[in-house]
């Protein structure tokens, strides 16, 4: 791993981030099968963005709607 070029390490980090995001989205789709695309994206974002910012930026109340 030490000998790996920096660009490759960054590529792997990006791939792992994409995988985590996809796993989270799969979980959300399983929990909320009737959710529309916007709701799915808001629920995904709410897993990483603070509740206060979600409410302010998107009108999504995590306390009311959930993650």
DRENBA-508028 format. One line per field, with one value per atom (N, C-alpha, C): y, z, x; chain; residue number from 1; residue in three letters. Coordinates in steps of 0.001 Angstrom, whole numbers, plus 500000, padded with zeros to 6 digits. Each point is the difference from the previous one (the first is absolute). Layout:
c2 = Y	...
c3 = Z	...
c1 = X	...
chain = A	...
n = NUM	...
res = ALA	...
END
This chain:
c2 = 498818	501182	501252	499959	501157	500369	499012	500246	500408	499934	500349	501504	500393	501432	500694	501270	500779	499981	500119	500028	498719	498876	498722	499916	500518	500027	500844	501155	500857	499321	499275	499265	498963	499305	498991	500635	501139	500711	500384	500488	500351	498790	498887	498775	499512	500073	499595	500938	501283	500963	499710	499699	499656	498745	499029	498765	500246	500805	500327	500722	500940	500743	499053	499065	499048	499064	499540	499153	500756	501254	500823	500180	500266	500180	498707	498867	498713	499802	500360	499902	500912	501224	500946	499484	499499	499452	498821	499194	498855	500469	501017	500501	500808	500701	500895	499689	498850	499583	500925	500765	500892	501409	500245	501349	500390	501275	500535	500312	500376	500258	501125	501082	501126	499558	499263	499532	499076	499126	499105	500800	501013	500823	500781	500506	500732	499079	498807	499051	499617	499861	499709	501166	501196	501185	500169	499648	500191	499088	499016	499125	500648	501036	500659	501472	500608	501430	500187	500967	500269	500348	499563	500249	501472	500901	501422	500497	499543	500404	499359	498758	499354	500790	500442	500763	501352	500657	501330	499965	499065	499954	499329	498960	499193	499906	500546	499889	498584	499208	498606	499915	499744	499899	498552	499755	498640	499461	500877	499570	499483	500618	499625	498898	500143	499096	498785	500142	498927	500065	499037	499953	499201
c3 = 500000	500000	500000	500672	500042	498620	499181	498678	498969	500389	499080	499716	498754	499670	500672	500282	500675	499203	498676	499191	500167	500171	500169	501374	501022	501336	499996	499349	499907	499221	498973	499212	500878	500816	500878	501037	500535	500960	499332	498779	499259	499767	499640	499763	501280	501126	501275	500396	499764	500301	499167	498732	499130	500499	500451	500492	501266	500907	501229	499654	499067	499571	499381	499185	499368	501025	500967	501059	500808	500298	500736	499184	498707	499144	499896	499934	499971	501271	501139	501268	500004	499519	499958	499080	498845	499061	500617	500765	500656	501062	500760	501076	499488	498882	499467	498519	499713	498600	499169	500628	499269	499842	500534	499962	498577	499700	498712	499998	498853	499842	500915	500110	500861	501456	500460	501384	500261	499051	500162	500170	499158	500073	501301	500472	501268	501170	499965	501079	499981	498816	499896	500544	499569	500462	501512	500560	501438	500841	499386	500735	500191	499215	500101	500400	499765	500279	501334	500783	501299	499851	500965	499911	499812	500683	499881	498572	499368	498628	499022	500245	499144	500004	501176	500113	499312	500239	499434	498479	499506	498574	499158	500548	499190	500552	501201	500609	500463	500217	500424	501500	500754	501454	500378	500367	500329	501188	500942	501177	499569	499018	499542	498952	498998	498849	500211	500836	500215	499006	500093	499149	498754
c1 = 500816	499184	500865	501122	500905	500531	500232	500574	498946	498762	498920	500016	499825	499974	498808	500173	498969	498696	500088	498784	499198	500697	499313	499337	500671	499406	498728	500056	498825	498884	500367	499014	499302	500755	499419	499075	500395	499152	498678	500075	498789	499104	500603	499237	499323	500721	499409	498861	500171	498936	498758	500196	498875	499291	500771	499422	499166	500521	499263	498702	500074	498815	498967	500449	499087	499369	500766	499445	498946	500274	499033	498725	500146	498823	499196	500673	499300	499178	500566	499288	498781	500154	498884	498900	500359	498996	499253	500720	499367	499007	500377	499142	498813	500195	498966	499765	499388	499842	499109	499120	499097	500570	501180	500589	500383	499782	500416	501489	500492	501444	500477	499224	500396	500076	499003	500003	501190	500286	501148	501292	500166	501221	500067	498854	499988	500327	499465	500309	501484	500554	501425	500829	499668	500734	499896	498842	499802	500889	500592	500927	501366	500287	501311	499922	498854	499854	499280	500438	499399	498525	499167	498553	499624	500704	499688	500213	501071	500296	499018	499607	499001	498695	499594	498767	500132	501102	500213	500168	500767	500321	498912	499376	499088	498580	499782	498685	499692	501037	499846	500255	498927	500110	500293	501217	500441	499214	499656	499227	498635	499392	498657	500034	500862	500039	500891	501007	500953	501148	500881	501182	499734
chain = A	A	A	A	A	A	A	A	A	A	A	A	A	A	A	A	A	A	A	A	A	A	A	A	A	A	A	A	A	A	A	A	A	A	A	A	A	A	A	A	A	A	A	A	A	A	A	A	A	A	A	A	A	A	A	A	A	A	A	A	A	A	A	A	A	A	A	A	A	A	A	A	A	A	A	A	A	A	A	A	A	A	A	A	A	A	A	A	A	A	A	A	A	A	A	A	A	A	A	A	A	A	A	A	A	A	A	A	A	A	A	A	A	A	A	A	A	A	A	A	A	A	A	A	A	A	A	A	A	A	A	A	A	A	A	A	A	A	A	A	A	A	A	A	A	A	A	A	A	A	A	A	A	A	A	A	A	A	A	A	A	A	A	A	A	A	A	A	A	A	A	A	A	A	A	A	A	A	A	A	A	A	A	A	A	A	A	A	A	A	A	A	A	A	A	A	A	A	A	A	A
n = 1	1	1	2	2	2	3	3	3	4	4	4	5	5	5	6	6	6	7	7	7	8	8	8	9	9	9	10	10	10	11	11	11	12	12	12	13	13	13	14	14	14	15	15	15	16	16	16	17	17	17	18	18	18	19	19	19	20	20	20	21	21	21	22	22	22	23	23	23	24	24	24	25	25	25	26	26	26	27	27	27	28	28	28	29	29	29	30	30	30	31	31	31	32	32	32	33	33	33	34	34	34	35	35	35	36	36	36	37	37	37	38	38	38	39	39	39	40	40	40	41	41	41	42	42	42	43	43	43	44	44	44	45	45	45	46	46	46	47	47	47	48	48	48	49	49	49	50	50	50	51	51	51	52	52	52	53	53	53	54	54	54	55	55	55	56	56	56	57	57	57	58	58	58	59	59	59	60	60	60	61	61	61	62	62	62	63	63	63	64	64	64	65	65	65	66	66	66	67	67	67
res = UNK	UNK	UNK	UNK	UNK	UNK	UNK	UNK	UNK	UNK	UNK	UNK	UNK	UNK	UNK	UNK	UNK	UNK	UNK	UNK	UNK	UNK	UNK	UNK	UNK	UNK	UNK	UNK	UNK	UNK	UNK	UNK	UNK	UNK	UNK	UNK	UNK	UNK	UNK	UNK	UNK	UNK	UNK	UNK	UNK	UNK	UNK	UNK	UNK	UNK	UNK	UNK	UNK	UNK	UNK	UNK	UNK	UNK	UNK	UNK	UNK	UNK	UNK	UNK	UNK	UNK	UNK	UNK	UNK	UNK	UNK	UNK	UNK	UNK	UNK	UNK	UNK	UNK	UNK	UNK	UNK	UNK	UNK	UNK	UNK	UNK	UNK	UNK	UNK	UNK	UNK	UNK	UNK	UNK	UNK	UNK	UNK	UNK	UNK	UNK	UNK	UNK	UNK	UNK	UNK	UNK	UNK	UNK	UNK	UNK	UNK	UNK	UNK	UNK	UNK	UNK	UNK	UNK	UNK	UNK	UNK	UNK	UNK	UNK	UNK	UNK	UNK	UNK	UNK	UNK	UNK	UNK	UNK	UNK	UNK	UNK	UNK	UNK	UNK	UNK	UNK	UNK	UNK	UNK	UNK	UNK	UNK	UNK	UNK	UNK	UNK	UNK	UNK	UNK	UNK	UNK	UNK	UNK	UNK	UNK	UNK	UNK	UNK	UNK	UNK	UNK	UNK	UNK	UNK	UNK	UNK	UNK	UNK	UNK	UNK	UNK	UNK	UNK	UNK	UNK	UNK	UNK	UNK	UNK	UNK	UNK	UNK	UNK	UNK	UNK	UNK	UNK	UNK	UNK	UNK	UNK	UNK	UNK	UNK	UNK	UNK
END
